[in-house]
């Protein structure tokens, strides 16, 4: 299966971002996670063979633009809250594990956070998540 493997890149200063594929796991729970438990949840999704919702190109291009405009922050351990989306995306040719909420994107492969502060980007991200949760 294409989305099982993941390579690790320790650098958190990504020069460019190009998303060529993206899928949401069909797992929309309302429980809270920490950064560590969210990463462990990816393994559970694979073991349980949870299916994917393929994201349309115009939607992952919007996410790409949000990530390009938002400076990445170094990965830290923290509580993430509820209503997270677990995503597999191909970014710059590498398969990446992402966790997305209305104002946060965590790239577990490159170990960076994108704290979304721009109101229009938060609204766009919220619309994107809602489209695939329905």
C-alpha positions as CSV (number, residue, x, y, z in Angstrom):
1,X,0.0,0.0,0.0
2,X,1.4,3.4,-1.0
3,X,0.7,5.3,2.3
4,X,2.3,2.9,4.9
5,X,5.9,3.9,4.7
6,X,7.4,7.2,5.9
7,X,10.8,8.7,5.8
8,X,12.2,11.0,8.4
9,X,13.9,14.3,7.7
10,X,15.3,16.1,10.8
11,X,15.5,19.5,9.2
12,X,12.6,21.7,10.0
13,X,13.5,24.5,7.7
14,X,11.7,23.5,4.5
15,X,12.6,25.7,1.5
16,X,9.6,24.8,-0.6
17,X,6.4,22.8,-0.2
18,X,4.8,20.9,-3.1
19,X,2.0,18.5,-2.3
20,X,1.3,16.0,-5.0
21,X,-1.1,13.6,-3.2
22,X,-3.1,13.8,0.0
23,X,-5.7,11.6,1.8
24,X,-7.6,11.8,5.0
25,X,-7.9,8.7,7.1
26,X,-11.6,7.9,7.6
27,X,-11.2,8.3,11.3
28,X,-12.8,11.4,12.8
29,X,-12.9,11.0,16.6
30,X,-13.7,13.7,19.1
31,X,-11.1,12.6,21.7
32,X,-8.0,14.6,22.7
33,X,-4.5,13.7,21.8
34,X,-1.0,14.7,22.8
35,X,1.7,14.9,20.1
36,X,3.0,11.4,21.2
37,X,-0.4,9.8,21.3
38,X,-1.4,11.3,17.9
39,X,1.8,9.7,16.4
40,X,0.9,6.4,17.9
41,X,-2.6,6.7,16.5
42,X,-1.1,6.6,13.0
43,X,0.2,3.1,13.7
44,X,-3.3,2.0,15.0
45,X,-4.9,3.4,11.8
46,X,-2.6,1.2,9.7
47,X,-3.1,-1.9,11.9
48,X,-6.9,-1.5,11.7
49,X,-6.7,-0.9,8.0
50,X,-8.7,2.3,8.2
51,X,-9.6,3.6,4.7
52,X,-8.8,6.9,3.1
53,X,-10.7,9.8,1.6
54,X,-8.7,11.1,-1.3
55,X,-8.4,14.9,-1.3
56,X,-9.1,16.7,-4.5
57,X,-6.2,18.6,-6.1
58,X,-7.7,22.1,-5.5
59,X,-8.0,21.3,-1.8
60,X,-4.5,20.1,-1.2
61,X,-3.2,23.1,-3.3
62,X,-5.0,25.3,-0.8
63,X,-3.3,23.5,2.1
64,X,0.0,23.8,0.3
65,X,-0.5,27.6,0.0
66,X,-1.4,27.9,3.7
67,X,1.8,25.9,4.6
68,X,4.0,28.1,2.3
69,X,2.7,31.3,3.9
70,X,3.1,30.1,7.4
71,X,6.6,29.9,8.9
72,X,7.3,26.4,10.4
73,X,8.1,26.1,14.1
74,X,10.3,23.5,15.7
75,X,8.5,20.4,16.8
76,X,7.6,20.4,20.6
77,X,5.7,17.9,22.8
78,X,2.3,19.3,23.7
79,X,-1.4,18.6,24.1
80,X,-3.2,18.9,20.8
81,X,-6.9,19.0,21.8
82,X,-9.8,17.4,20.0
83,X,-11.2,17.1,16.5
84,X,-8.0,16.3,14.8
85,X,-7.7,14.9,11.2
86,X,-5.0,12.3,10.4
87,X,-3.6,12.8,6.9
88,X,-1.1,11.2,4.7
89,X,0.4,13.4,2.0
90,X,3.2,13.3,-0.5
91,X,5.2,16.5,0.1
92,X,8.3,17.2,-2.0
93,X,8.3,13.5,-3.0
94,X,8.3,12.2,0.6
95,X,5.3,10.5,2.2
96,X,4.4,12.6,5.3
97,X,2.2,12.0,8.3
98,X,0.2,15.2,9.1
99,X,-2.3,16.1,11.8
100,X,-4.5,18.9,10.9
101,X,-6.9,21.0,13.0
102,X,-8.5,24.4,12.4
103,X,-5.4,26.4,13.3
104,X,-2.6,23.9,13.4
105,X,-0.8,21.6,11.0
106,X,1.8,19.1,12.4
107,X,4.2,17.5,10.0
108,X,5.4,14.4,11.9
109,X,7.8,13.4,9.1
110,X,9.7,16.7,9.1
111,X,9.1,17.4,12.8
112,X,7.6,20.9,12.4
113,X,4.4,22.7,13.4
114,X,2.6,25.3,11.3
115,X,0.6,27.5,13.7
116,X,-2.0,29.2,11.5
117,X,-2.7,32.7,12.7
118,X,-4.2,34.4,9.6
119,X,-8.0,34.5,10.0
120,X,-8.7,33.8,6.3
121,X,-6.3,30.8,6.4
122,X,-8.0,29.4,9.5
123,X,-11.4,29.7,7.9
124,X,-10.1,28.0,4.7
125,X,-8.5,25.2,6.7
126,X,-11.8,24.8,8.6
127,X,-13.8,24.5,5.4
128,X,-11.3,22.0,4.0
129,X,-11.7,19.8,7.1
130,X,-15.5,20.1,7.1
131,X,-15.7,19.0,3.5
132,X,-14.0,15.7,4.2
133,X,-15.6,15.0,7.6
134,X,-19.1,15.0,6.1
